[in-house]
Amino acid sequence: MSGFFKSSIGRKVAMALSAFFLMFFLIIHLAVNITSLFSEEVFNQLSHFMGTNPLIQFALQPVLIFGVVFHFVMGFVLEIKNKKANGVSYAKNNGAANSTWMSRNMIYSGLAILAFIVLHFIDFWIPELNTKYLVGDMSGLHHGEFRYFHELVEKFHSHIRTIAYVVAFVLLGLHLAHGFTSAFQSMGVTAGRKKTLQNIGKGYSIIIPLGFIIIALYHHLKYVLS
């Protein structure tokens, strides 16, 4: 197994697999959060299920955290390996003549997204852990009502935080625009399908970030105009 990660192909395959997992998670995450636009009750029920289901909490959540860390660490490793192999930076080695801006700057969009994930953890995940495991309240209730919706919309009261979320999702879209097709290419399944995968990737990289942006702006403007 160690030999697998030492090879260039092995590292790229591992990177691609972690990317597939995280892209699937984004779909689930958006599907849950988008309900906050239409029904507070449905959003609360889904959030409570996700936050208390043992399979999700003790099996899938650790895998998700590992997947996030692994993806970014592997991305940095590949960047360092590219620099050592070429003797120049990845961006210089793949100039604008034969690569896109997105492919040349994946490391920077990745760093910005990582910073956003840290903010997202501070906003939601860490307070949730504190409430459930330190305070010992697994009910999800606050003053007799589910707290999830209230906690979500409260984060978008701030102009600065809302702007930070919007910018982060724009960068995520740029990251996905290249990363989607690149992941399939690393798995060797683009033969005869590259154009189709590129089109699907473009759609995915627009729809998913746009969905999150709409959620942030909707709750922010609703608060500002109320």
N, C-alpha and C positions, 0 to 999 in steps of 0.2 A: 504493500500500500504506500509506503514511503517513497518507493521508486516511481509510483504513479504520479505523485505530486511534484517530484523532482523533474519530470519531463515537461517540456513546453506544451505538448498536446494534453497531458493529464491536467495541468493547471488550467488550461483553457476550458476543458470539459467540466471541471469542477466549478469554475466561474459561471459557465453557462447553466449548469444545473441549479446553482443557488439563485441565478437570475430568474429562471423559470418559476421557482418556488415563490420568490418575492413578487413577481408579476401576478401570480395567482392570488397571493395574499392581498394585493392592492385592489383586485376586483371584489373580493369579499368585504374588505374594509370600506370601499366606496358604496357597495350595495347596502351595508348597514347604515352608514352615515347619511346616505341620500334620503332615507326615510324621515330624517329630521326636518326635511322641507315640507312634508305632507302630514305627518302624524307624530305628535309627541308621544302618544301611547305606544305606537308600534316601535318607535326608536328605543323607548325605555325598556320594552319587553325584550327586544333583540339584544340590547346592551347588557341587560341583566342575565340573559341566557349565556352570552359570550363571557361574561365576567364571573359566572359561578359554576358553569359546567366543568366538572373535573377533567374530562378528556381534553378540553380546550386549555384549561388553566395549567394542568400538570404534564401534559404531553405535547400539545401543539404549540403552546406559548414558548416553552424553552427551545423548541426546534426553530421557531421564528426568530428568537433573539440570536441563537447560534447562526442562523442563516444570514441575518443582517451583518453580524460581526465578520463572519467568514467571507461574505461577498466583498466587503470593503477591504479587508486585509488582503484577500487574494488579488483584488484590483491593484493595490499598492505594490504587491509583490511582482505582478506582471509588468507594472510600469518600471520598476527598478530593473527587472531582468531585461526589458526592452532597451533601456538606456545602456546597460552594460554590454549587451550584445551588439548594439549599433555604434556605441561610442559617442552618440549624440542624443539629444532629447527626442522623445517620441514625436513631439510636434514638429521638430526640424526635419526629422527623418521622413515624415509623411507630410509634405508641404501641401499647399492649397491646390497644387496642380493635380494631385492624385488622391486626395482625401477630402472629406467634408470638415467644416469647422467643428462639428459635434464629435467626430471621431478623434480629432486632434486634441480635444479638450475634455475628454471623459473624466480624467483625473480631477479636474477643477470643479466640474459640475458634481462629481461624486463627493468631493469634500464639502461643497455647499449643502448637498442633500444630507450628508452625515451630520452637519451642524444643525440642520432642521430636525433630524430625528432625535438628537439630544434635546432640543427645545420641546419637541412633541412628548418625549418621555417625561420631562419636567412638568409639562402642563397636565398630562393625563395619567400616564402609567405609574409614576412614583406616588402621586396622591392616592391612586386607586389601591396600590399595595399598602400604603399607610392606613387607609380606611379599613381594609379587609383584614390585614394581618397584625397590625400594631394596635389599632383601636379595637379590632375584633368585631367589626360590624359587617357581616356578610349579607345583610338584608337588601342593600341597595337603596334604602329609604332615608329620607331626610324630612323630619316633621310630618311623617306619615305618607309622604309622596316619594316616588322614585326621583333620585337626584341626577341621573345621567344627562337628561336633556338640559337641565338648568346648568350643569357644569360645562356642557358643550358650548352653549350659546354665550355663557359668561366670558369665555376665552376670546370671543370675537367682539367684545365691547371696545377693546383697545385698537386705535388706528394703527399703531406701530406693529402690533402683533399680527393684525390682519394683513398688512402689507408684507410682513415677513413670510406669512403662509403663502400668499399669492406668488411672491417672487420664487419661493422654494418650489412650488408646483410648476412654475414655468421652466425652471431649471430641470426639474424631474422630467418634464415633457421632452426637453432637448436630450437628456440622458437616455431616455427610453427610445427616442427616434433612431438612435444608432444602436443602442444595446439590444433591442428586440431582434433585429435581423442578425446582429453579430452573434447572439447566443445560439441561434439555429445554425449559423455557419460553423461555429465551433463544434457543433454536434455532427456536422457533415451531412445535413439534410436539406441543403439549399439547391442541390442540383436540379435544374429544371423548374424550380419553385421560387427562385430568388425574387423575381418581380412581384409575385403574389404575396410572399412574406413581407416584402418591403411595403406594400400597400396596406397589409394588415397591421404592420408595425406603425405606420403613419397614423392609421385610425386609432390604434390603441394609445399611442403617445399623445394624441390630442384629446380623446374622449376621457381617459382616466384623470389626467391632471385638471382638465376643464371641469369635470364633475366636482372635484375637491374645491376648486376655485369658486364655483357657483355656491357651494355650501358656505364657504367662509364669507363671501360677499353678501349672500342672502341674510345671514344672521347678523352681520355687522350693520347693514343698511336698515334692517328691521329695527335694530336697537337705536340707531341714530335717528331714524324718522319717527320713532314711537314717542 
